[in-house]
């Protein structure tokens, strides 16, 4: 049996389709690999299931973006925790 825990993830808005659906058609292979590295480092074993409305932030690069500013989203992710 497992318990699902919800985590909040702040990441670039344009990652939404890839994070939630695995659809990399709007990004290149290098960008998909960069997203995978970001998620593995900061949110291993998380399944992203939803995202909020995009908003602008000057802190874009702190959340995986590669520019001074850009649109971010707050994503909801699920982590399964085994319970006895």
N, C-alpha and C positions, 0 to 999 in steps of 0.2 A: 504494500500500500504506500502511496506517496502523498505528501502535502505540497501544494503549489504555493510558492512565495512570489509576490509581485515586486519587481525592482524598477526603479526609474532610471532611464538612460538618457543623457543629453548627448546628441550627436547631430551632424549636419542633416538638414531637411532633405537634400537630394539623395540621401542614402535610404530613404523609406522603402522604395520598391524592392531594393536588394535585401534589406534587413528583414522585411516582413514576408516577402514572396520568393526570395532567392533569384529574382529576375535581374540579371546583370546586363540586359540589352541596352540600357541607357548609360552605362559606364564601361570603361575599358578593363582589360584584364589586370593591369597594374593597380587601378583604383579598387577593384574587387579584392585583390590581395592585400591592399592597405587596410581596407575595412575589416577583412578577416583578422589581420594582425591586431588591430585596435580592439576588436571584440574579444579575441583570445586573451589579450593582456588584461583588459579591464572588466570584462563580463563573460568569463568562460561558462559554458553550460547554460546559457540563457537563450530562450526562444522569444524573439520579439514578436508581439502580437497586436500592437496598436501604436498610434502616434497622435500627438496633439497638433494644434495649429502652429505653423512655422512662425518664428519671431526673429528679429534681427539682433545680433550681438557682436560687439567688438571683440569678444573673447572666443570667437569662432575657432581659432587654432588650438585652444585648450581642449577642445572636444573632438579632435580628429580632422578638422578642416585645415586647409593649407593657405589661408589668406588672413589678412588682418581683421576682416569682418565678414559676416555672412549669416544666412538663415539657419537657425537651429530648430530642432523639434525635441519635445520630451516624449520619449518612447516608453512603452510599458513592456517589460519582459517578464517571463515566467521561469522560475527555477524549481525543479522537482526535488523535494527533500524526502528521503526515505523515512518512514516512521514504523516503529515496531508494533 
